[in-house]
Amino acid sequence: MTAVSFEKPFKQGFSAGDEWEAFRPIRPGDVLTVTTVLCDLFEKQGRPGVGRMFFIRYDNTFRNQRNEVVAILRFTSVNFEGPTD
């Protein structure tokens, strides 16, 4: 697997929300690993003063030492242009 990095087009940003899905209990002593996948990139036009908005969605899959999926975190972030004048 190759890591992909990219420069976000705008400097201002915020978290647009997390969504957790749990599948198995996590117990003391469990060793967790996480795999992050870039799932979606898209742009929308924001209201005046916000400008263009760049949305990025990642899926993080958490596995225990038995390679069982214990949880998935879906994370969305937004970067925005801001005032253009």
N, C-alpha and C positions, 0 to 999 in steps of 0.2 A: 504494500500500500504506500502511496506517495502523498506526502503532505502538500496541500495546495494553499498558497498564500496570495493575497491580492491587496492592493491599496484601496481603501474605501474612498469613494468619490467626494465625500463631504466630511468635514471635521466634527460637526455637531451631531449628537445622537442620543438615543435612549433605548432602554429595554422595552419591547412591546409585549412582553409576557412570556411566561413559562407554562408548559403543560406537562405534568408528571403522570406516568402510568406505571403502577407497581404490579409485579407479577409474583414475587416470592419474598418472604421475610429475610431481612439481613440480620445475621446473628453475630455476637461478639466473636472475634477471631476470624471472621470471613475476610478474604482478600479480594478487593474489587478492582476491576480494570474497566476503563471507559474507552469507547471508540466513538469518535465524532465524525459525522458525515455532513457535508454541505448539501442541503436538500433543495434549496430554492433561492433564487435571486430575482427580484423584479423591482421596477420603478413605477411610481405613481406621482401625479401632480398634486401637491398639497394646496391648502388655501393660501391666499395672499400673505406674504410675510414668512411663509414656511418654504415655499418653492418646491423643487423636486425632492422626492423622498425615495430612498434606496432601502429596500427591505431584504434582510438576509435571514434565512431559517436554517438552523442546525438541528440534527438529531444526535443525541448522546445516548448510547446504549451501554448500560452498566451490567457487567457479568461477574459472577463469583468465581472462586477457584475451581469449581466443577464445570465452568463454561456455561452455566445456566444464566439466562437473562433474568435479572432481578428487577430492573426498572429501565424505563426510557424517558428521557427528558427532551422535550421539543422546545427550543428556544428561538425567539424571534427578536432581532434588533433592527432599529431604524436609524439611518443617518439622513440628515436633511440639509438642504442648501442654505436656508436662512434668507434674510433680506438680500436682494440683489442690487439695491440702489446705493 
